[in-house]
């Protein structure tokens, strides 16, 4: 699998029922755990004071990442994603688990 740096910003549409937002957020937590267990979600951070997430995700390619990984997130319809493909750096101090 390839690694991708992904910045996700969620914007809840105006007028959305708060109960629907709560339901999707709870389901998002469950789905994130599932994606981590399968190796697709490697790391995830939230910048201090911001309502976006920054993570390292794994998939076969960007199309697979969008369709079969991120596209399965319950909040995906409300998200925008900035995706950057990553490759190992020769000065990386730790193993990535990937082969070049």
LOMINU-394066 format. One record per atom (N, C-alpha, C, O): atom name; x, y negated, z. Coordinates in Angstrom, 3 decimals. Atoms other than C-alpha are relative to their C-alpha. Layout:
N
+----+----------+----------+----------+
:  a :        x :        y :        z :
+----+----------+----------+----------+
: CA :        X :        Y :        Z :
...
+----+----------+----------+----------+
This chain:
100
+----+----------+----------+----------+
:  a :        x :        y :        z :
+----+----------+----------+----------+
:  N :    0.842 :    1.187 :    0.000 :
: CA :    0.000 :    0.000 :    0.000 :
:  C :    0.883 :   -1.245 :    0.000 :
:  O :    1.989 :   -1.244 :    0.541 :
:  N :   -0.680 :    1.295 :    0.031 :
: CA :    1.051 :   -3.590 :   -0.645 :
:  C :   -0.527 :   -0.857 :    1.136 :
:  O :   -1.624 :   -0.634 :    1.648 :
:  N :    0.411 :    0.911 :   -1.069 :
: CA :    0.912 :   -6.339 :    1.943 :
:  C :   -0.371 :   -1.363 :   -0.580 :
:  O :    0.196 :   -1.823 :   -1.571 :
:  N :    0.498 :    1.302 :    0.420 :
: CA :   -0.946 :   -9.636 :    1.611 :
:  C :   -0.169 :   -0.895 :    1.216 :
:  O :   -0.655 :   -0.454 :    2.258 :
:  N :    0.295 :    1.007 :   -1.008 :
: CA :   -1.008 :  -12.791 :    3.702 :
:  C :   -1.344 :   -0.596 :   -0.394 :
:  O :   -1.516 :   -1.075 :   -1.515 :
:  N :    1.361 :    0.450 :    0.314 :
: CA :   -4.669 :  -13.804 :    3.927 :
:  C :   -0.438 :   -1.040 :    1.023 :
:  O :   -0.362 :   -0.819 :    2.231 :
:  N :    0.590 :    1.034 :   -0.844 :
: CA :   -6.159 :  -17.022 :    5.278 :
:  C :   -1.500 :    0.018 :   -0.287 :
:  O :   -1.934 :   -0.225 :   -1.413 :
:  N :    1.456 :   -0.083 :    0.123 :
: CA :   -9.891 :  -16.630 :    5.900 :
:  C :   -0.649 :   -1.157 :    0.747 :
:  O :   -0.358 :   -1.397 :    1.919 :
:  N :    0.766 :    1.079 :   -0.612 :
: CA :  -12.182 :  -19.576 :    6.570 :
:  C :   -1.475 :    0.346 :   -0.148 :
:  O :   -1.962 :    0.600 :   -1.249 :
:  N :    1.419 :   -0.346 :    0.007 :
: CA :  -15.770 :  -18.879 :    7.534 :
:  C :   -0.829 :   -1.265 :    0.184 :
:  O :   -0.596 :   -2.050 :    1.104 :
:  N :    0.929 :    1.120 :   -0.100 :
: CA :  -18.496 :  -21.447 :    6.931 :
:  C :   -1.407 :    0.579 :   -0.004 :
:  O :   -1.878 :    1.103 :   -1.013 :
:  N :    1.368 :   -0.506 :   -0.130 :
: CA :  -21.927 :  -20.466 :    8.194 :
:  C :   -0.930 :   -0.977 :   -0.714 :
:  O :   -0.888 :   -2.178 :   -0.448 :
:  N :    0.933 :    0.885 :    0.715 :
: CA :  -24.620 :  -21.827 :    5.872 :
:  C :   -0.944 :   -0.722 :    0.958 :
:  O :   -1.412 :   -0.153 :    1.944 :
:  N :    0.940 :    0.773 :   -0.810 :
: CA :  -26.768 :  -24.569 :    7.330 :
:  C :   -1.343 :    0.707 :    0.060 :
:  O :   -1.809 :    1.270 :   -0.931 :
:  N :    1.321 :   -0.583 :   -0.162 :
: CA :  -30.044 :  -23.316 :    8.717 :
:  C :   -0.004 :    1.491 :    0.290 :
:  O :   -1.067 :    2.092 :    0.442 :
:  N :   -0.056 :   -1.433 :   -0.291 :
: CA :  -28.791 :  -19.781 :    9.378 :
:  C :   -0.442 :    0.250 :    1.437 :
:  O :   -0.016 :   -0.451 :    2.355 :
:  N :    0.492 :   -0.371 :   -1.323 :
: CA :  -30.559 :  -18.184 :   12.323 :
:  C :    1.189 :    0.391 :    0.883 :
:  O :    1.982 :    1.249 :    0.491 :
:  N :   -1.102 :   -0.337 :   -0.895 :
: CA :  -28.126 :  -18.063 :   15.280 :
:  C :    0.073 :    1.495 :    0.338 :
:  O :    1.160 :    2.029 :    0.561 :
:  N :    0.005 :   -1.446 :   -0.280 :
: CA :  -29.199 :  -14.458 :   15.936 :
:  C :    0.683 :    0.757 :   -1.132 :
:  O :    1.364 :    1.752 :   -0.885 :
:  N :   -0.664 :   -0.626 :    1.153 :
: CA :  -28.023 :  -13.532 :   12.421 :
:  C :    1.510 :   -0.215 :    0.070 :
:  O :    2.290 :    0.681 :   -0.251 :
:  N :   -1.427 :    0.285 :   -0.160 :
: CA :  -24.689 :  -15.221 :   13.069 :
:  C :    0.591 :    0.922 :    1.071 :
:  O :    1.651 :    1.512 :    0.863 :
:  N :   -0.471 :   -0.874 :   -1.082 :
: CA :  -24.293 :  -13.303 :   16.346 :
:  C :    0.075 :    1.454 :   -0.460 :
:  O :    1.035 :    2.156 :   -0.143 :
:  N :    0.009 :   -1.374 :    0.500 :
: CA :  -25.238 :  -10.020 :   14.637 :
:  C :    1.185 :    0.244 :   -0.922 :
:  O :    1.878 :    1.254 :   -0.802 :
:  N :   -1.123 :   -0.172 :    0.934 :
: CA :  -22.703 :  -10.525 :   11.871 :
:  C :    1.347 :   -0.069 :    0.708 :
:  O :    2.258 :    0.686 :    0.369 :
:  N :   -1.277 :    0.093 :   -0.735 :
: CA :  -19.941 :  -11.561 :   14.273 :
:  C :    0.275 :    1.287 :    0.778 :
:  O :    1.414 :    1.750 :    0.824 :
:  N :   -0.182 :   -1.263 :   -0.715 :
: CA :  -20.502 :   -8.443 :   16.367 :
:  C :    0.378 :    1.112 :   -0.976 :
:  O :    1.265 :    1.916 :   -0.688 :
:  N :   -0.317 :   -1.008 :    1.012 :
: CA :  -20.470 :   -6.274 :   13.238 :
:  C :    1.390 :   -0.228 :   -0.581 :
:  O :    2.081 :    0.728 :   -0.934 :
:  N :   -1.344 :    0.344 :    0.500 :
: CA :  -17.326 :   -8.098 :   12.057 :
:  C :    1.077 :    0.581 :    0.916 :
:  O :    2.090 :    1.099 :    0.445 :
:  N :   -0.947 :   -0.547 :   -0.966 :
: CA :  -15.525 :   -7.060 :   15.233 :
:  C :    0.149 :    1.510 :   -0.171 :
:  O :    1.259 :    2.043 :   -0.148 :
:  N :   -0.016 :   -1.454 :    0.203 :
: CA :  -16.476 :   -3.428 :   14.690 :
:  C :    0.746 :    0.336 :   -1.287 :
:  O :    1.599 :    1.223 :   -1.304 :
:  N :   -0.622 :   -0.291 :    1.296 :
: CA :  -15.431 :   -3.511 :   11.033 :
:  C :    1.498 :   -0.296 :    0.029 :
:  O :    2.274 :    0.444 :   -0.575 :
:  N :   -1.424 :    0.315 :   -0.109 :
: CA :  -12.089 :   -5.172 :   11.849 :
:  C :    0.754 :    1.139 :    0.690 :
:  O :    1.855 :    1.498 :    0.272 :
:  N :   -0.627 :   -1.135 :   -0.685 :
: CA :  -11.291 :   -2.335 :   14.269 :
:  C :    0.122 :    1.200 :   -0.934 :
:  O :    1.135 :    1.899 :   -0.925 :
:  N :   -0.038 :   -1.106 :    0.960 :
: CA :  -12.171 :    0.209 :   11.568 :
:  C :    1.097 :   -0.220 :   -1.044 :
:  O :    1.832 :    0.708 :   -1.381 :
:  N :   -1.019 :    0.299 :    1.009 :
: CA :   -9.947 :   -1.535 :    9.006 :
:  C :    1.406 :    0.077 :    0.588 :
:  O :    2.346 :    0.462 :   -0.108 :
:  N :   -1.297 :   -0.150 :   -0.665 :
: CA :   -7.094 :   -1.664 :   11.516 :
:  C :    0.349 :    1.483 :    0.143 :
:  O :    1.494 :    1.881 :   -0.073 :
:  N :   -0.238 :   -1.436 :   -0.185 :
: CA :   -7.488 :    2.055 :   12.203 :
:  C :    0.404 :    0.682 :   -1.305 :
:  O :    1.132 :    1.674 :   -1.285 :
:  N :   -0.340 :   -0.601 :    1.294 :
: CA :   -7.208 :    2.815 :    8.475 :
:  C :    1.243 :   -0.636 :   -0.625 :
:  O :    1.643 :   -0.264 :   -1.729 :
:  N :   -1.238 :    0.608 :    0.480 :
: CA :   -4.116 :    0.610 :    8.076 :
:  C :   -0.184 :   -1.186 :   -0.921 :
:  O :    0.801 :   -1.721 :   -1.430 :
:  N :    0.231 :    1.141 :    0.895 :
: CA :   -5.764 :   -2.146 :    6.030 :
:  C :    0.206 :   -1.336 :    0.693 :
:  O :    0.686 :   -2.284 :    0.072 :
:  N :   -0.229 :    1.221 :   -0.774 :
: CA :   -5.679 :   -4.795 :    8.756 :
:  C :    1.199 :    0.263 :    0.893 :
:  O :    1.135 :    1.065 :    1.825 :
:  N :   -1.245 :   -0.243 :   -0.725 :
: CA :   -2.130 :   -4.984 :   10.072 :
:  C :    0.174 :   -0.961 :    1.169 :
:  O :    0.491 :   -0.531 :    2.278 :
:  N :   -0.100 :    1.007 :   -1.069 :
: CA :   -2.060 :   -8.255 :   12.075 :
:  C :   -1.012 :   -1.094 :   -0.281 :
:  O :   -1.371 :   -1.324 :   -1.436 :
:  N :    0.982 :    1.063 :    0.159 :
: CA :   -4.521 :  -11.094 :   12.683 :
:  C :    0.214 :   -1.051 :    1.084 :
:  O :    0.368 :   -0.725 :    2.261 :
:  N :   -0.180 :    1.113 :   -0.921 :
: CA :   -4.121 :  -14.522 :   14.274 :
:  C :   -1.060 :   -1.060 :   -0.279 :
:  O :   -1.624 :   -1.121 :   -1.371 :
:  N :    0.821 :    1.198 :    0.178 :
: CA :   -6.263 :  -17.612 :   14.823 :
:  C :    0.865 :   -1.181 :    0.430 :
:  O :    1.284 :   -1.251 :    1.585 :
:  N :   -0.767 :    1.187 :   -0.391 :
: CA :   -4.359 :  -20.916 :   14.716 :
:  C :   -0.717 :   -0.746 :    1.120 :
:  O :   -1.942 :   -0.867 :    1.114 :
:  N :    0.557 :    0.698 :   -1.164 :
: CA :   -4.867 :  -22.852 :   17.949 :
:  C :   -0.870 :   -1.171 :   -0.458 :
:  O :   -0.446 :   -2.015 :   -1.247 :
:  N :    0.914 :    1.095 :    0.269 :
: CA :   -7.868 :  -25.141 :   17.735 :
:  C :   -0.644 :    0.022 :   -1.377 :
:  O :   -1.287 :   -0.954 :   -1.765 :
:  N :    0.560 :   -0.063 :    1.348 :
: CA :   -8.917 :  -23.974 :   14.262 :
:  C :   -0.982 :    1.155 :   -0.125 :
:  O :   -0.903 :    2.137 :    0.612 :
:  N :    0.997 :   -1.038 :    0.236 :
: CA :  -11.817 :  -21.913 :   12.963 :
:  C :    0.322 :    0.766 :   -1.280 :
:  O :   -0.519 :    0.899 :   -2.169 :
:  N :   -0.420 :   -0.841 :    1.121 :
: CA :   -9.871 :  -19.818 :   10.486 :
:  C :    0.907 :    1.081 :    0.551 :
:  O :    1.422 :    0.974 :    1.664 :
:  N :   -0.850 :   -1.117 :   -0.402 :
: CA :   -7.928 :  -16.592 :   10.655 :
:  C :    1.122 :    0.154 :   -1.010 :
:  O :    0.942 :   -0.091 :   -2.203 :
:  N :   -1.157 :   -0.278 :    0.847 :
: CA :   -4.486 :  -15.748 :    9.294 :
:  C :    0.416 :    1.426 :    0.312 :
:  O :    0.617 :    1.783 :    1.473 :
:  N :   -0.331 :   -1.391 :   -0.261 :
: CA :   -3.610 :  -12.117 :    8.826 :
:  C :    0.843 :    0.626 :   -1.083 :
:  O :    0.959 :    0.111 :   -2.195 :
:  N :   -0.689 :   -0.848 :    0.959 :
: CA :   -1.496 :   -9.519 :    7.142 :
:  C :   -0.895 :    1.203 :   -0.226 :
:  O :   -1.226 :    1.940 :    0.702 :
:  N :    0.906 :   -1.062 :    0.413 :
: CA :   -3.677 :   -7.074 :    5.258 :
:  C :    0.720 :    0.893 :   -0.986 :
:  O :    1.670 :    0.455 :   -1.636 :
:  N :   -0.617 :   -0.955 :    0.917 :
: CA :   -2.771 :   -3.984 :    3.231 :
:  C :   -1.058 :    0.602 :   -0.917 :
:  O :   -2.160 :    0.943 :   -0.488 :
:  N :    0.876 :   -0.614 :    1.001 :
: CA :   -4.337 :   -2.647 :    0.035 :
:  C :    0.850 :    0.385 :   -1.199 :
:  O :    2.014 :   -0.003 :   -1.296 :
:  N :   -0.734 :   -0.427 :    1.189 :
: CA :   -3.341 :   -1.070 :   -3.264 :
:  C :    0.349 :   -1.170 :   -0.904 :
:  O :    1.430 :   -1.201 :   -1.492 :
:  N :   -0.238 :    1.200 :    0.805 :
: CA :   -3.661 :   -4.404 :   -5.088 :
:  C :   -1.008 :   -1.060 :    0.447 :
:  O :   -1.843 :   -0.801 :    1.314 :
:  N :    0.879 :    1.079 :   -0.449 :
: CA :   -5.467 :   -7.737 :   -4.786 :
:  C :   -1.469 :    0.296 :   -0.281 :
:  O :   -2.335 :   -0.050 :    0.523 :
:  N :    1.393 :   -0.342 :    0.307 :
: CA :   -8.613 :   -6.468 :   -6.498 :
:  C :   -0.561 :    0.958 :    1.049 :
:  O :   -1.694 :    0.798 :    1.504 :
:  N :    0.394 :   -0.955 :   -1.029 :
: CA :   -8.767 :   -3.559 :   -4.043 :
:  C :   -0.212 :   -0.721 :    1.336 :
:  O :   -1.166 :   -0.440 :    2.061 :
:  N :    0.119 :    0.772 :   -1.239 :
: CA :   -8.197 :   -5.979 :   -1.158 :
:  C :   -1.312 :   -0.772 :    0.027 :
:  O :   -2.036 :   -0.737 :    1.022 :
:  N :    1.228 :    0.810 :    0.051 :
: CA :  -11.043 :   -8.252 :   -2.265 :
:  C :   -1.265 :    0.860 :    0.021 :
:  O :   -2.211 :    0.561 :    0.750 :
:  N :    1.222 :   -0.782 :    0.179 :
: CA :  -13.545 :   -5.552 :   -3.219 :
:  C :   -0.219 :    1.048 :    1.087 :
:  O :   -1.320 :    1.161 :    1.626 :
:  N :    0.167 :   -1.158 :   -0.881 :
: CA :  -12.892 :   -2.581 :   -0.926 :
:  C :    0.397 :   -0.252 :    1.448 :
:  O :    0.101 :    0.558 :    2.326 :
:  N :   -0.429 :    0.283 :   -1.367 :
: CA :  -11.403 :   -4.227 :    2.136 :
:  C :   -0.727 :   -1.250 :    0.509 :
:  O :   -1.646 :   -1.144 :    1.321 :
:  N :    0.628 :    1.235 :   -0.474 :
: CA :  -12.351 :   -7.890 :    2.645 :
:  C :   -1.483 :   -0.042 :   -0.335 :
:  O :   -2.287 :   -0.553 :    0.445 :
:  N :    1.398 :   -0.005 :    0.420 :
: CA :  -15.588 :   -7.395 :    0.742 :
:  C :   -0.921 :    0.807 :    0.891 :
:  O :   -2.142 :    0.696 :    0.784 :
:  N :    0.812 :   -0.798 :   -0.926 :
: CA :  -16.750 :   -4.973 :    3.444 :
:  C :   -0.229 :   -0.711 :    1.333 :
:  O :   -0.942 :   -0.202 :    2.198 :
:  N :    0.192 :    0.749 :   -1.243 :
: CA :  -16.572 :   -7.599 :    6.181 :
:  C :   -1.395 :   -0.627 :    0.023 :
:  O :   -1.812 :   -1.223 :   -0.970 :
:  N :    1.346 :    0.561 :   -0.073 :
: CA :  -20.029 :   -8.666 :    7.373 :
:  C :   -0.060 :   -1.515 :   -0.231 :
:  O :   -1.076 :   -2.029 :   -0.700 :
:  N :   -0.019 :    1.449 :    0.203 :
: CA :  -18.990 :  -12.341 :    7.265 :
:  C :    0.526 :   -0.392 :   -1.380 :
:  O :    0.538 :   -1.577 :   -1.712 :
:  N :   -0.605 :    0.283 :    1.303 :
: CA :  -17.426 :  -12.050 :    3.775 :
:  C :   -0.834 :   -0.948 :   -0.868 :
:  O :   -0.257 :   -1.824 :   -1.512 :
:  N :    0.774 :    0.922 :    0.852 :
: CA :  -20.354 :  -13.786 :    2.009 :
:  C :    0.160 :   -1.467 :    0.408 :
:  O :   -0.109 :   -2.360 :   -0.395 :
:  N :   -0.160 :    1.362 :   -0.498 :
: CA :  -19.606 :  -16.868 :    4.131 :
:  C :    1.467 :   -0.431 :    0.040 :
:  O :    1.782 :   -1.509 :    0.544 :
:  N :   -1.438 :    0.259 :   -0.097 :
: CA :  -15.815 :  -16.729 :    3.746 :
:  C :    0.601 :   -0.491 :   -1.307 :
:  O :    0.131 :   -0.180 :   -2.402 :
:  N :   -0.902 :    0.266 :    1.107 :
: CA :  -13.250 :  -18.269 :    1.497 :
:  C :    1.323 :    0.638 :    0.394 :
:  O :    1.672 :    0.688 :    1.573 :
:  N :   -1.251 :   -0.703 :   -0.278 :
: CA :   -9.944 :  -16.443 :    1.175 :
:  C :    1.118 :   -0.555 :   -0.866 :
:  O :    0.977 :   -0.698 :   -2.081 :
:  N :   -1.237 :    0.339 :    0.700 :
: CA :   -6.476 :  -17.645 :    0.260 :
:  C :    0.887 :    1.231 :    0.152 :
:  O :    1.256 :    1.599 :    1.267 :
:  N :   -0.744 :   -1.258 :   -0.038 :
: CA :   -4.504 :  -14.522 :   -0.662 :
:  C :    1.347 :   -0.184 :   -0.681 :
:  O :    1.435 :   -0.677 :   -1.806 :
:  N :   -1.357 :    0.055 :    0.533 :
: CA :   -0.751 :  -14.352 :   -1.165 :
:  C :    0.607 :    1.388 :    0.106 :
:  O :    0.709 :    1.949 :    1.197 :
:  N :   -0.675 :   -1.304 :   -0.008 :
: CA :    0.935 :  -11.107 :   -2.193 :
:  C :    1.381 :   -0.174 :    0.630 :
:  O :    2.065 :   -1.169 :    0.388 :
:  N :   -1.291 :    0.045 :   -0.677 :
: CA :    4.002 :  -10.350 :   -0.079 :
:  C :    0.899 :    1.122 :   -0.507 :
:  O :    0.423 :    2.148 :   -0.992 :
:  N :   -0.963 :   -1.060 :    0.282 :
: CA :    7.163 :   -8.379 :   -0.747 :
:  C :    1.048 :   -0.038 :    1.092 :
:  O :    1.262 :   -1.086 :    1.700 :
:  N :   -1.020 :   -0.034 :   -1.041 :
: CA :    9.890 :   -7.264 :    1.651 :
:  C :    1.134 :   -0.998 :   -0.304 :
:  O :    1.510 :   -1.202 :   -1.458 :
:  N :   -1.122 :    0.933 :    0.104 :
: CA :   12.661 :   -9.790 :    2.281 :
:  C :    1.253 :    0.722 :    0.474 :
:  O :    1.200 :    1.450 :    1.465 :
:  N :   -1.215 :   -0.726 :   -0.407 :
: CA :   16.248 :   -8.523 :    2.481 :
:  C :    0.499 :   -0.351 :    1.403 :
:  O :    1.255 :    0.415 :    2.001 :
:  N :   -0.430 :    0.405 :   -1.347 :
: CA :   16.756 :  -10.439 :    5.760 :
:  C :   -1.059 :    0.256 :    1.072 :
:  O :   -0.933 :   -0.232 :    2.195 :
:  N :    1.038 :   -0.325 :   -0.957 :
: CA :   13.618 :   -9.101 :    7.451 :
:  C :    0.621 :    0.775 :    1.160 :
:  O :    1.264 :    1.801 :    0.938 :
:  N :   -0.636 :   -0.678 :   -1.144 :
: CA :   14.694 :   -8.116 :   10.974 :
:  C :   -0.681 :    1.283 :    0.433 :
:  O :   -0.152 :    1.990 :    1.291 :
:  N :    0.703 :   -1.203 :   -0.436 :
: CA :   12.149 :   -5.300 :   11.277 :
:  C :   -0.521 :    0.801 :   -1.171 :
:  O :   -0.636 :    0.287 :   -2.284 :
:  N :    0.536 :   -0.835 :    1.084 :
: CA :   10.778 :   -2.402 :    9.273 :
:  C :   -1.428 :   -0.408 :   -0.351 :
:  O :   -2.187 :   -0.859 :    0.507 :
:  N :    1.350 :    0.336 :    0.433 :
: CA :    7.647 :   -2.981 :    7.220 :
:  C :   -0.829 :    1.252 :   -0.216 :
:  O :   -2.054 :    1.180 :   -0.315 :
:  N :    0.722 :   -1.230 :    0.274 :
: CA :    6.754 :    0.640 :    6.657 :
:  C :   -0.294 :    0.179 :   -1.476 :
:  O :   -0.971 :    1.128 :   -1.873 :
:  N :    0.216 :   -0.062 :    1.443 :
: CA :    6.755 :   -0.038 :    2.922 :
:  C :    1.289 :    0.353 :   -0.701 :
:  O :    2.376 :    0.096 :   -0.184 :
:  N :   -1.176 :   -0.245 :    0.819 :
: CA :    9.107 :    1.139 :    0.245 :
:  C :   -0.006 :   -0.991 :   -1.142 :
:  O :   -1.065 :   -1.346 :   -1.660 :
:  N :   -0.105 :    1.028 :    1.058 :
: CA :   10.368 :   -1.321 :   -2.343 :
:  C :   -0.357 :    0.577 :   -1.348 :
:  O :   -0.326 :   -0.134 :   -2.352 :
+----+----------+----------+----------+
